[in-house]
Amino acid sequence: MRILAAFSVVLLAGCEGANLPFMGGVSGRVPVVPPVTGYLGGEEILFIHTEASDRAIADTLTAMTGSPVPVVPSLARVPPEATANVFVFTNGVQPDGARGPLEYQPDVFDCPVDTDCYRPLRTVNLVTWSDPAAARVLRSAAGVRRAEAAGELGIERTGVVVNMPLLTWPGGNR
């Protein structure tokens, strides 16, 4: 018993002044991944880019956020049912505030958290307005699809997959 008590005193003395995690907290230097603004279901959301399957996309996202986005080529081989969609605009409205990676309106997501179709892995769909002068900001996947059905824009499914977990969503957050 004395040996255990002596060991405990030595152990605690060695911890004095140490930055120890408490209640799930993190001590020391913690990397920060900058949040990005997008739209989902008509509302503004925040998300992050953590990895991309394509070098050019990863480089674009790294330049946009100032935070490294690693390339993981195997993401492109994920089955389609394991991904949701993100719509990235190649032309159109360049808002004064938040913008997407190509300097046009922020990205639009389908499949919110708490639905059966939510996936943090997103297939990149490039959206190009037929007449950029007639473009408007779209805030929902349904709006993007309606504009496509009306012939106002085209959508190119690229096969590029990006891990884009949501930080906030309509009615919730982490």
Summary of the structure (lengths in Angstrom):
residues: 174
radius of gyration: 21.7
end to end distance: 45.6
largest distance: 82.6
contacts: 463
relative contact order: 0.20
helix: 26%
strand: 26%
